[in-house]
């Protein structure tokens, strides 16, 4: 864990608050690349995941927090209570949404989904990689990083609905073209639907979820199964109203948890045997169907009677 101080707070549009964090001891914080996020442990008891944004060469970290109408405490605390000089504890950066080598890049952001894509745009510009950023907001007043984005002709802010504009903004697939998408679940689903219609390869569409995926119909909980530790052979039943992580913790097993919603990847654990009922929003469909699989202990379950995991 890292001890940091709130070095600055400022508005980014009328719905978001930028927060600059620096190390309490004055040293540079660990390096990161666009797409990374950190866990922020707030004094109100909430732990929230926020994407790092801005220039990754900075010795401090910059996050941008949208004000959620149905806040569970995190965004409300940041917007109403957090003050400059306040001390916080954060995790080291994790990156499950990295840029990959591409000839050309398309960035599609909606709402607070601009935060990781703004960092990507800065890096792509510095590297000389051709890119276009489409940023969808309800009104220009709510857009974040407007002053910085307006410096680049590749960055376009739209106040029209992405549902009507995506067909125009998402081109037909080309060799070497990759797209990164971030925003509300409905927005990302619409992007993937349009991309599928146009013939995009799923491997060329990269996305990050800020909200957990809704469970499939009829799979809100699940059948009872047994989880087994490969290292010791210990096994315990996982009832329908408990997660694998909760059962392991109840039996003294240390589980690396963070979001507990299947969106951060902290608890992904290799599977030795069994058929996983994947319910996380971190892994791609290809990863979920690969020969070597991982299970999100905080939310996923098992289609088989026993699931053997590498713990």
ZADO-1210 file (C-alpha; in nm, 4 decimals, padded with zeros to 6 digits):
<atoms>
<atom x="00.0000" y="00.0000" z="00.0000" code="UNK" pos="1"/>
<atom x="00.1103" y="00.3577" z="-00.0691" code="UNK" pos="2"/>
<atom x="00.0624" y="00.6587" z="00.1580" code="UNK" pos="3"/>
<atom x="-00.0291" y="00.9703" z="-00.0359" code="UNK" pos="4"/>
<atom x="-00.1428" y="01.3281" z="00.0192" code="UNK" pos="5"/>
<atom x="-00.4118" y="01.5134" z="-00.1738" code="UNK" pos="6"/>
<atom x="-00.2013" y="01.7774" z="-00.3490" code="UNK" pos="7"/>
<atom x="-00.4822" y="01.9462" z="-00.5383" code="UNK" pos="8"/>
<atom x="-00.8534" y="01.9401" z="-00.6196" code="UNK" pos="9"/>
<atom x="-01.0264" y="02.1125" z="-00.9110" code="UNK" pos="10"/>
<atom x="-01.3418" y="02.0883" z="-01.1169" code="UNK" pos="11"/>
<atom x="-01.3370" y="01.9197" z="-01.4557" code="UNK" pos="12"/>
<atom x="-01.6718" y="02.0178" z="-01.6022" code="UNK" pos="13"/>
<atom x="-01.9761" y="02.0493" z="-01.3802" code="UNK" pos="14"/>
<atom x="-01.9921" y="01.6822" z="-01.2759" code="UNK" pos="15"/>
<atom x="-01.6350" y="01.5687" z="-01.2148" code="UNK" pos="16"/>
<atom x="-01.3606" y="01.6478" z="-00.9675" code="UNK" pos="17"/>
<atom x="-00.9912" y="01.6026" z="-01.0491" code="UNK" pos="18"/>
<atom x="-00.7713" y="01.4864" z="-00.7613" code="UNK" pos="19"/>
<atom x="-00.3924" y="01.5040" z="-00.7712" code="UNK" pos="20"/>
<atom x="-00.2098" y="01.2674" z="-00.5341" code="UNK" pos="21"/>
<atom x="00.1566" y="01.2795" z="-00.4339" code="UNK" pos="22"/>
<atom x="00.3614" y="01.0488" z="-00.2135" code="UNK" pos="23"/>
<atom x="00.3614" y="01.1409" z="00.1551" code="UNK" pos="24"/>
<atom x="00.7412" y="01.0983" z="00.1673" code="UNK" pos="25"/>
<atom x="00.7991" y="01.3214" z="-00.1359" code="UNK" pos="26"/>
<atom x="00.9276" y="01.0410" z="-00.3602" code="UNK" pos="27"/>
<atom x="00.7955" y="00.9645" z="-00.7059" code="UNK" pos="28"/>
<atom x="00.4999" y="00.7265" z="-00.7069" code="UNK" pos="29"/>
<atom x="00.5385" y="00.3940" z="-00.8957" code="UNK" pos="30"/>
<atom x="00.5407" y="00.4181" z="-01.2747" code="UNK" pos="31"/>
<atom x="00.2248" y="00.3404" z="-01.4690" code="UNK" pos="32"/>
<atom x="00.0957" y="00.3195" z="-01.8236" code="UNK" pos="33"/>
<atom x="-00.2375" y="00.4384" z="-01.9690" code="UNK" pos="34"/>
<atom x="-00.5235" y="00.2070" z="-01.8779" code="UNK" pos="35"/>
<atom x="-00.3992" y="00.1505" z="-01.5220" code="UNK" pos="36"/>
<atom x="-00.6152" y="00.2037" z="-01.2152" code="UNK" pos="37"/>
<atom x="-00.5590" y="00.2265" z="-00.8404" code="UNK" pos="38"/>
<atom x="-00.7629" y="00.1354" z="-00.5335" code="UNK" pos="39"/>
<atom x="-00.8300" y="00.4402" z="-00.3178" code="UNK" pos="40"/>
<atom x="-00.9049" y="00.3702" z="00.0492" code="UNK" pos="41"/>
<atom x="-01.1257" y="00.6558" z="00.1654" code="UNK" pos="42"/>
<atom x="-01.1633" y="00.7586" z="00.5319" code="UNK" pos="43"/>
<atom x="-01.5380" y="00.6879" z="00.5104" code="UNK" pos="44"/>
<atom x="-01.4498" y="00.3179" z="00.4815" code="UNK" pos="45"/>
<atom x="-01.5148" y="00.2857" z="00.1080" code="UNK" pos="46"/>
<atom x="-01.2564" y="00.1402" z="-00.1292" code="UNK" pos="47"/>
<atom x="-01.2982" y="00.2570" z="-00.4858" code="UNK" pos="48"/>
<atom x="-01.1123" y="00.1892" z="-00.8118" code="UNK" pos="49"/>
<atom x="-01.0210" y="00.4946" z="-01.0176" code="UNK" pos="50"/>
<atom x="-00.8389" y="00.5079" z="-01.3496" code="UNK" pos="51"/>
<atom x="-00.5173" y="00.7051" z="-01.3587" code="UNK" pos="52"/>
<atom x="-00.5271" y="00.9857" z="-01.6105" code="UNK" pos="53"/>
<atom x="-00.3144" y="01.2654" z="-01.7494" code="UNK" pos="54"/>
<atom x="00.0528" y="01.2253" z="-01.8371" code="UNK" pos="55"/>
<atom x="00.2100" y="00.9047" z="-01.7044" code="UNK" pos="56"/>
<atom x="00.5505" y="01.0784" z="-01.6782" code="UNK" pos="57"/>
<atom x="00.4226" y="01.2835" z="-01.3839" code="UNK" pos="58"/>
<atom x="00.5677" y="01.1848" z="-01.0454" code="UNK" pos="59"/>
<atom x="00.2225" y="01.2141" z="-00.8883" code="UNK" pos="60"/>
<atom x="-00.1093" y="01.0536" z="-00.9811" code="UNK" pos="61"/>
<atom x="-00.4165" y="01.2217" z="-01.1262" code="UNK" pos="62"/>
<atom x="-00.7659" y="01.0737" z="-01.0979" code="UNK" pos="63"/>
<atom x="-01.1000" y="01.2237" z="-01.1967" code="UNK" pos="64"/>
<atom x="-01.4146" y="01.1285" z="-01.0054" code="UNK" pos="65"/>
<atom x="-01.7627" y="01.1748" z="-01.1465" code="UNK" pos="66"/>
<atom x="-02.0442" y="01.2612" z="-00.9081" code="UNK" pos="67"/>
<atom x="-02.2812" y="00.9636" z="-00.9089" code="UNK" pos="68"/>
<atom x="-02.6476" y="01.0284" z="-00.8382" code="UNK" pos="69"/>
<atom x="-02.6803" y="00.6887" z="-00.6692" code="UNK" pos="70"/>
<atom x="-02.3452" y="00.7069" z="-00.4901" code="UNK" pos="71"/>
<atom x="-02.2693" y="00.4290" z="-00.2405" code="UNK" pos="72"/>
<atom x="-02.0412" y="00.6689" z="-00.0544" code="UNK" pos="73"/>
<atom x="-01.7249" y="00.6930" z="-00.2643" code="UNK" pos="74"/>
<atom x="-01.7987" y="00.9741" z="-00.5069" code="UNK" pos="75"/>
<atom x="-02.0065" y="01.1582" z="-00.2466" code="UNK" pos="76"/>
<atom x="-01.7119" y="01.1598" z="-00.0058" code="UNK" pos="77"/>
<atom x="-01.4667" y="01.2768" z="-00.2723" code="UNK" pos="78"/>
<atom x="-01.6932" y="01.5591" z="-00.3869" code="UNK" pos="79"/>
<atom x="-01.8186" y="01.6764" z="-00.0471" code="UNK" pos="80"/>
<atom x="-01.5521" y="01.5952" z="00.2104" code="UNK" pos="81"/>
<atom x="-01.2077" y="01.5382" z="00.0559" code="UNK" pos="82"/>
<atom x="-00.9730" y="01.8336" z="00.1052" code="UNK" pos="83"/>
<atom x="-00.6190" y="01.9330" z="-00.0059" code="UNK" pos="84"/>
<atom x="-00.3550" y="01.8101" z="00.2368" code="UNK" pos="85"/>
<atom x="-00.5623" y="01.5107" z="00.3437" code="UNK" pos="86"/>
<atom x="-00.3774" y="01.1774" z="00.3729" code="UNK" pos="87"/>
<atom x="-00.5015" y="00.8670" z="00.1924" code="UNK" pos="88"/>
<atom x="-00.3895" y="00.5107" z="00.1325" code="UNK" pos="89"/>
<atom x="-00.3860" y="00.3717" z="-00.2202" code="UNK" pos="90"/>
<atom x="-00.2742" y="00.0544" z="-00.3960" code="UNK" pos="91"/>
<atom x="-00.0003" y="00.0327" z="-00.6541" code="UNK" pos="92"/>
<atom x="-00.1324" y="00.0653" z="-01.0115" code="UNK" pos="93"/>
<atom x="-00.2798" y="-00.2385" z="-01.1885" code="UNK" pos="94"/>
<atom x="-00.3379" y="-00.2428" z="-01.5625" code="UNK" pos="95"/>
<atom x="-00.6021" y="-00.4690" z="-01.7182" code="UNK" pos="96"/>
<atom x="-00.6764" y="-00.2215" z="-02.0003" code="UNK" pos="97"/>
<atom x="-00.3383" y="-00.1503" z="-02.1626" code="UNK" pos="98"/>
<atom x="-00.2625" y="-00.0046" z="-02.5009" code="UNK" pos="99"/>
<atom x="-00.1166" y="-00.2608" z="-02.7405" code="UNK" pos="100"/>
<atom x="00.1016" y="-00.1941" z="-03.0408" code="UNK" pos="101"/>
<atom x="-00.1229" y="-00.0684" z="-03.3216" code="UNK" pos="102"/>
<atom x="-00.0767" y="00.1150" z="-03.6491" code="UNK" pos="103"/>
<atom x="-00.3836" y="00.3301" z="-03.5845" code="UNK" pos="104"/>
<atom x="-00.6074" y="00.3742" z="-03.2814" code="UNK" pos="105"/>
<atom x="-00.9717" y="00.4699" z="-03.2295" code="UNK" pos="106"/>
<atom x="-01.0726" y="00.5883" z="-02.8803" code="UNK" pos="107"/>
<atom x="-01.4421" y="00.5972" z="-02.7855" code="UNK" pos="108"/>
<atom x="-01.5344" y="00.7485" z="-02.4483" code="UNK" pos="109"/>
<atom x="-01.8632" y="00.8329" z="-02.2804" code="UNK" pos="110"/>
<atom x="-01.9011" y="01.0236" z="-01.9539" code="UNK" pos="111"/>
<atom x="-01.6326" y="00.9558" z="-01.6933" code="UNK" pos="112"/>
<atom x="-01.4974" y="00.6868" z="-01.9270" code="UNK" pos="113"/>
<atom x="-01.2770" y="00.9630" z="-02.0646" code="UNK" pos="114"/>
<atom x="-01.0294" y="00.9208" z="-01.7774" code="UNK" pos="115"/>
<atom x="-00.8215" y="00.6261" z="-01.9092" code="UNK" pos="116"/>
<atom x="-00.8668" y="00.7332" z="-02.2712" code="UNK" pos="117"/>
<atom x="-00.7377" y="01.0854" z="-02.2032" code="UNK" pos="118"/>
<atom x="-00.4128" y="00.9299" z="-02.0784" code="UNK" pos="119"/>
<atom x="-00.4027" y="00.7089" z="-02.3883" code="UNK" pos="120"/>
<atom x="-00.4543" y="01.0082" z="-02.6167" code="UNK" pos="121"/>
<atom x="-00.1623" y="01.1929" z="-02.4566" code="UNK" pos="122"/>
<atom x="00.0686" y="00.8943" z="-02.4978" code="UNK" pos="123"/>
<atom x="-00.0386" y="00.8237" z="-02.8555" code="UNK" pos="124"/>
<atom x="00.0179" y="01.1886" z="-02.9477" code="UNK" pos="125"/>
<atom x="00.3646" y="01.1847" z="-02.7919" code="UNK" pos="126"/>
<atom x="00.4512" y="00.8601" z="-02.9733" code="UNK" pos="127"/>
<atom x="00.3272" y="00.9868" z="-03.3082" code="UNK" pos="128"/>
<atom x="00.0699" y="00.7065" z="-03.3434" code="UNK" pos="129"/>
<atom x="-00.2308" y="00.8135" z="-03.5557" code="UNK" pos="130"/>
<atom x="-00.5489" y="00.8173" z="-03.3483" code="UNK" pos="131"/>
<atom x="-00.8950" y="00.9680" z="-03.3201" code="UNK" pos="132"/>
<atom x="-01.0825" y="01.0244" z="-02.9938" code="UNK" pos="133"/>
<atom x="-01.4618" y="01.0561" z="-02.9912" code="UNK" pos="134"/>
<atom x="-01.5884" y="01.1769" z="-02.6521" code="UNK" pos="135"/>
<atom x="-01.9659" y="01.1683" z="-02.5906" code="UNK" pos="136"/>
<atom x="-02.1287" y="01.3864" z="-02.3239" code="UNK" pos="137"/>
<atom x="-02.4830" y="01.5092" z="-02.2640" code="UNK" pos="138"/>
<atom x="-02.3652" y="01.8700" z="-02.2768" code="UNK" pos="139"/>
<atom x="-02.0290" y="02.0380" z="-02.3216" code="UNK" pos="140"/>
<atom x="-02.0409" y="02.1822" z="-01.9690" code="UNK" pos="141"/>
<atom x="-02.0150" y="01.8320" z="-01.8221" code="UNK" pos="142"/>
<atom x="-01.7089" y="01.7323" z="-02.0284" code="UNK" pos="143"/>
<atom x="-01.3764" y="01.6824" z="-01.8476" code="UNK" pos="144"/>
<atom x="-01.0350" y="01.7934" z="-01.9767" code="UNK" pos="145"/>
<atom x="-01.1921" y="02.0195" z="-02.2407" code="UNK" pos="146"/>
<atom x="-00.9036" y="02.2676" z="-02.2434" code="UNK" pos="147"/>
<atom x="-00.6430" y="01.9954" z="-02.2939" code="UNK" pos="148"/>
<atom x="-00.8468" y="01.8009" z="-02.5514" code="UNK" pos="149"/>
<atom x="-00.9182" y="02.1125" z="-02.7557" code="UNK" pos="150"/>
<atom x="-00.5454" y="02.1402" z="-02.8326" code="UNK" pos="151"/>
<atom x="-00.5610" y="01.8269" z="-03.0450" code="UNK" pos="152"/>
<atom x="-00.7505" y="01.8037" z="-03.3702" code="UNK" pos="153"/>
<atom x="-00.7744" y="01.4279" z="-03.3188" code="UNK" pos="154"/>
<atom x="-01.0040" y="01.4762" z="-03.0165" code="UNK" pos="155"/>
<atom x="-01.3706" y="01.5471" z="-03.0891" code="UNK" pos="156"/>
<atom x="-01.6324" y="01.6179" z="-02.8220" code="UNK" pos="157"/>
<atom x="-01.9889" y="01.5241" z="-02.9166" code="UNK" pos="158"/>
<atom x="-02.3092" y="01.6312" z="-02.7439" code="UNK" pos="159"/>
<atom x="-02.5251" y="01.4085" z="-02.9645" code="UNK" pos="160"/>
<atom x="-02.6329" y="01.0612" z="-02.8578" code="UNK" pos="161"/>
<atom x="-02.3734" y="00.7925" z="-02.9310" code="UNK" pos="162"/>
<atom x="-02.6596" y="00.5591" z="-03.0257" code="UNK" pos="163"/>
<atom x="-02.7186" y="00.7637" z="-03.3403" code="UNK" pos="164"/>
<atom x="-02.3556" y="00.8604" z="-03.4042" code="UNK" pos="165"/>
<atom x="-02.1596" y="00.5380" z="-03.3520" code="UNK" pos="166"/>
<atom x="-02.2493" y="00.3938" z="-03.6904" code="UNK" pos="167"/>
<atom x="-02.0763" y="00.6928" z="-03.8480" code="UNK" pos="168"/>
<atom x="-01.7845" y="00.7217" z="-03.6042" code="UNK" pos="169"/>
<atom x="-01.6944" y="00.3515" z="-03.5984" code="UNK" pos="170"/>
<atom x="-01.5398" y="00.2757" z="-03.9392" code="UNK" pos="171"/>
<atom x="-01.5256" y="-00.0568" z="-04.1137" code="UNK" pos="172"/>
<atom x="-01.2381" y="-00.2687" z="-03.9771" code="UNK" pos="173"/>
<atom x="-00.8922" y="-00.2215" z="-04.1237" code="UNK" pos="174"/>
<atom x="-00.5663" y="-00.4080" z="-04.0720" code="UNK" pos="175"/>
<atom x="-00.3711" y="-00.2481" z="-03.7881" code="UNK" pos="176"/>
<atom x="-00.6695" y="-00.0542" z="-03.6482" code="UNK" pos="177"/>
<atom x="-00.7646" y="-00.1153" z="-03.2834" code="UNK" pos="178"/>
<atom x="-01.0332" y="00.0520" z="-03.0713" code="UNK" pos="179"/>
<atom x="-01.0404" y="00.1238" z="-02.6976" code="UNK" pos="180"/>
<atom x="-01.3812" y="00.1849" z="-02.5412" code="UNK" pos="181"/>
<atom x="-01.4765" y="00.3086" z="-02.1948" code="UNK" pos="182"/>
<atom x="-01.8003" y="00.4349" z="-02.0463" code="UNK" pos="183"/>
<atom x="-02.1340" y="00.3129" z="-01.9115" code="UNK" pos="184"/>
<atom x="-02.2259" y="-00.0498" z="-01.9760" code="UNK" pos="185"/>
<atom x="-02.4999" y="00.0426" z="-02.2239" code="UNK" pos="186"/>
<atom x="-02.2583" y="00.2539" z="-02.4263" code="UNK" pos="187"/>
<atom x="-01.9987" y="-00.0218" z="-02.4490" code="UNK" pos="188"/>
<atom x="-02.2638" y="-00.2768" z="-02.5447" code="UNK" pos="189"/>
<atom x="-02.3805" y="-00.0450" z="-02.8241" code="UNK" pos="190"/>
<atom x="-02.0215" y="-00.0062" z="-02.9496" code="UNK" pos="191"/>
<atom x="-01.9737" y="-00.3825" z="-02.9618" code="UNK" pos="192"/>
<atom x="-02.3061" y="-00.4322" z="-03.1402" code="UNK" pos="193"/>
<atom x="-02.2159" y="-00.1775" z="-03.4076" code="UNK" pos="194"/>
<atom x="-01.8653" y="-00.3228" z="-03.4365" code="UNK" pos="195"/>
<atom x="-02.0053" y="-00.6738" z="-03.4818" code="UNK" pos="196"/>
<atom x="-02.2416" y="-00.5502" z="-03.7523" code="UNK" pos="197"/>
<atom x="-01.9474" y="-00.3924" z="-03.9349" code="UNK" pos="198"/>
<atom x="-01.7353" y="-00.7059" z="-03.9094" code="UNK" pos="199"/>
<atom x="-01.4841" y="-00.6070" z="-03.6402" code="UNK" pos="200"/>
<atom x="-01.2735" y="-00.8791" z="-03.4797" code="UNK" pos="201"/>
<atom x="-01.3467" y="-00.8905" z="-03.1048" code="UNK" pos="202"/>
<atom x="-00.9718" y="-00.9005" z="-03.0408" code="UNK" pos="203"/>
<atom x="-00.9453" y="-00.5485" z="-03.1884" code="UNK" pos="204"/>
<atom x="-01.2057" y="-00.3992" z="-02.9507" code="UNK" pos="205"/>
<atom x="-01.0687" y="-00.3328" z="-02.6015" code="UNK" pos="206"/>
<atom x="-01.3010" y="-00.2199" z="-02.3221" code="UNK" pos="207"/>
<atom x="-01.3045" y="-00.1515" z="-01.9507" code="UNK" pos="208"/>
<atom x="-01.6110" y="-00.1695" z="-01.7291" code="UNK" pos="209"/>
<atom x="-01.6799" y="00.0733" z="-01.4434" code="UNK" pos="210"/>
<atom x="-01.9841" y="-00.1274" z="-01.3353" code="UNK" pos="211"/>
<atom x="-02.0322" y="-00.5025" z="-01.2841" code="UNK" pos="212"/>
<atom x="-02.2069" y="-00.6964" z="-01.5567" code="UNK" pos="213"/>
<atom x="-02.5678" y="-00.7895" z="-01.4880" code="UNK" pos="214"/>
<atom x="-02.6074" y="-01.1616" z="-01.4162" code="UNK" pos="215"/>
<atom x="-02.7528" y="-01.3711" z="-01.6952" code="UNK" pos="216"/>
<atom x="-03.1198" y="-01.4589" z="-01.6630" code="UNK" pos="217"/>
<atom x="-03.1620" y="-01.7456" z="-01.4214" code="UNK" pos="218"/>
<atom x="-02.8063" y="-01.7139" z="-01.2896" code="UNK" pos="219"/>
<atom x="-02.8482" y="-01.4483" z="-01.0212" code="UNK" pos="220"/>
<atom x="-02.7092" y="-01.6900" z="-00.7590" code="UNK" pos="221"/>
<atom x="-02.6263" y="-02.0468" z="-00.8600" code="UNK" pos="222"/>
<atom x="-02.6073" y="-02.4079" z="-00.7550" code="UNK" pos="223"/>
<atom x="-02.4046" y="-02.5266" z="-00.4557" code="UNK" pos="224"/>
<atom x="-02.0594" y="-02.6533" z="-00.5524" code="UNK" pos="225"/>
<atom x="-01.7289" y="-02.7335" z="-00.3796" code="UNK" pos="226"/>
<atom x="-01.4105" y="-02.5266" z="-00.4006" code="UNK" pos="227"/>
<atom x="-01.0837" y="-02.7144" z="-00.3506" code="UNK" pos="228"/>
<atom x="-00.7353" y="-02.5772" z="-00.2829" code="UNK" pos="229"/>
<atom x="-00.4762" y="-02.7436" z="-00.5055" code="UNK" pos="230"/>
<atom x="-00.1972" y="-02.6818" z="-00.2530" code="UNK" pos="231"/>
<atom x="-00.3537" y="-02.8564" z="00.0484" code="UNK" pos="232"/>
<atom x="-00.6489" y="-03.0548" z="-00.0838" code="UNK" pos="233"/>
<atom x="-00.8844" y="-02.8726" z="00.1543" code="UNK" pos="234"/>
<atom x="-01.2365" y="-02.8322" z="00.0179" code="UNK" pos="235"/>
<atom x="-01.5477" y="-02.6453" z="00.1277" code="UNK" pos="236"/>
<atom x="-01.9028" y="-02.6131" z="-00.0081" code="UNK" pos="237"/>
<atom x="-01.9975" y="-02.2793" z="-00.1625" code="UNK" pos="238"/>
<atom x="-02.3674" y="-02.2153" z="-00.0958" code="UNK" pos="239"/>
<atom x="-02.5843" y="-02.0157" z="-00.3347" code="UNK" pos="240"/>
<atom x="-02.5784" y="-01.7044" z="-00.1144" code="UNK" pos="241"/>
<atom x="-02.1982" y="-01.6942" z="-00.0673" code="UNK" pos="242"/>
<atom x="-01.9102" y="-01.6158" z="-00.3010" code="UNK" pos="243"/>
<atom x="-01.5990" y="-01.8296" z="-00.3324" code="UNK" pos="244"/>
<atom x="-01.4026" y="-01.5493" z="-00.1698" code="UNK" pos="245"/>
<atom x="-01.6366" y="-01.5341" z="00.1306" code="UNK" pos="246"/>
<atom x="-01.6109" y="-01.9109" z="00.1853" code="UNK" pos="247"/>
<atom x="-01.2306" y="-01.9041" z="00.1598" code="UNK" pos="248"/>
<atom x="-01.2010" y="-01.6114" z="00.4015" code="UNK" pos="249"/>
<atom x="-01.4343" y="-01.7815" z="00.6485" code="UNK" pos="250"/>
<atom x="-01.1910" y="-02.0735" z="00.6512" code="UNK" pos="251"/>
<atom x="-00.8805" y="-01.8634" z="00.7057" code="UNK" pos="252"/>
<atom x="-00.7608" y="-01.8400" z="00.3457" code="UNK" pos="253"/>
<atom x="-00.6134" y="-01.5046" z="00.2438" code="UNK" pos="254"/>
<atom x="-00.7897" y="-01.3688" z="-00.0664" code="UNK" pos="255"/>
<atom x="-00.6656" y="-01.0548" z="-00.2496" code="UNK" pos="256"/>
<atom x="-00.9894" y="-00.8577" z="-00.2784" code="UNK" pos="257"/>
<atom x="-01.0506" y="-00.5048" z="-00.3967" code="UNK" pos="258"/>
<atom x="-01.3696" y="-00.4112" z="-00.5844" code="UNK" pos="259"/>
<atom x="-01.5637" y="-00.7302" z="-00.4940" code="UNK" pos="260"/>
<atom x="-01.7740" y="-00.6734" z="-00.8071" code="UNK" pos="261"/>
<atom x="-01.5681" y="-00.8483" z="-01.0744" code="UNK" pos="262"/>
<atom x="-01.4370" y="-00.5339" z="-01.2424" code="UNK" pos="263"/>
<atom x="-01.0809" y="-00.4935" z="-01.1116" code="UNK" pos="264"/>
<atom x="-00.9110" y="-00.8328" z="-01.1492" code="UNK" pos="265"/>
<atom x="-00.7445" y="-00.8349" z="-00.8074" code="UNK" pos="266"/>
<atom x="-00.8841" y="-01.1770" z="-00.7132" code="UNK" pos="267"/>
<atom x="-00.8343" y="-01.3591" z="-01.0449" code="UNK" pos="268"/>
<atom x="-00.6950" y="-01.7033" z="-00.9588" code="UNK" pos="269"/>
<atom x="-00.5802" y="-01.9835" z="-01.1928" code="UNK" pos="270"/>
<atom x="-00.8148" y="-02.2808" z="-01.2252" code="UNK" pos="271"/>
<atom x="-00.6648" y="-02.6307" z="-01.2129" code="UNK" pos="272"/>
<atom x="-00.9828" y="-02.8304" z="-01.2748" code="UNK" pos="273"/>
<atom x="-01.3525" y="-02.7666" z="-01.3164" code="UNK" pos="274"/>
<atom x="-01.5809" y="-02.5547" z="-01.5374" code="UNK" pos="275"/>
<atom x="-01.6036" y="-02.1887" z="-01.4373" code="UNK" pos="276"/>
<atom x="-01.9306" y="-01.9953" z="-01.4484" code="UNK" pos="277"/>
<atom x="-01.7658" y="-01.6633" z="-01.5395" code="UNK" pos="278"/>
<atom x="-01.9436" y="-01.3541" z="-01.4068" code="UNK" pos="279"/>
<atom x="-01.6652" y="-01.0948" z="-01.4097" code="UNK" pos="280"/>
<atom x="-01.6303" y="-00.7976" z="-01.6450" code="UNK" pos="281"/>
<atom x="-01.2498" y="-00.8062" z="-01.6524" code="UNK" pos="282"/>
<atom x="-01.1639" y="-01.0971" z="-01.8779" code="UNK" pos="283"/>
<atom x="-01.2378" y="-01.1082" z="-02.2495" code="UNK" pos="284"/>
<atom x="-01.4531" y="-01.3805" z="-02.3996" code="UNK" pos="285"/>
<atom x="-01.1363" y="-01.5346" z="-02.5428" code="UNK" pos="286"/>
<atom x="-00.9786" y="-01.5486" z="-02.1958" code="UNK" pos="287"/>
<atom x="-01.2941" y="-01.6999" z="-02.0483" code="UNK" pos="288"/>
<atom x="-01.2896" y="-01.9797" z="-02.3040" code="UNK" pos="289"/>
<atom x="-00.9120" y="-02.0401" z="-02.3119" code="UNK" pos="290"/>
<atom x="-00.7511" y="-02.3678" z="-02.2077" code="UNK" pos="291"/>
<atom x="-00.5833" y="-02.2000" z="-01.9094" code="UNK" pos="292"/>
<atom x="-00.8525" y="-02.0113" z="-01.7212" code="UNK" pos="293"/>
<atom x="-00.8784" y="-01.7867" z="-01.4182" code="UNK" pos="294"/>
<atom x="-01.1748" y="-01.7400" z="-01.1873" code="UNK" pos="295"/>
<atom x="-01.2807" y="-01.4148" z="-01.0207" code="UNK" pos="296"/>
<atom x="-01.3254" y="-01.5335" z="-00.6630" code="UNK" pos="297"/>
<atom x="-01.5464" y="-01.2395" z="-00.5692" code="UNK" pos="298"/>
<atom x="-01.8302" y="-01.3090" z="-00.8127" code="UNK" pos="299"/>
<atom x="-01.7872" y="-01.6105" z="-01.0424" code="UNK" pos="300"/>
<atom x="-01.9128" y="-01.9600" z="-00.9638" code="UNK" pos="301"/>
<atom x="-01.8800" y="-02.3129" z="-01.1038" code="UNK" pos="302"/>
<atom x="-02.0798" y="-02.5127" z="-01.3560" code="UNK" pos="303"/>
<atom x="-01.9081" y="-02.8293" z="-01.2286" code="UNK" pos="304"/>
<atom x="-01.9609" y="-02.9909" z="-00.8894" code="UNK" pos="305"/>
<atom x="-01.6046" y="-02.9096" z="-00.7852" code="UNK" pos="306"/>
<atom x="-01.3699" y="-02.6263" z="-00.8761" code="UNK" pos="307"/>
<atom x="-00.9997" y="-02.6760" z="-00.8050" code="UNK" pos="308"/>
<atom x="-00.8055" y="-02.3497" z="-00.7794" code="UNK" pos="309"/>
<atom x="-00.4342" y="-02.2703" z="-00.7545" code="UNK" pos="310"/>
<atom x="-00.4258" y="-02.1610" z="-00.3909" code="UNK" pos="311"/>
</atoms>
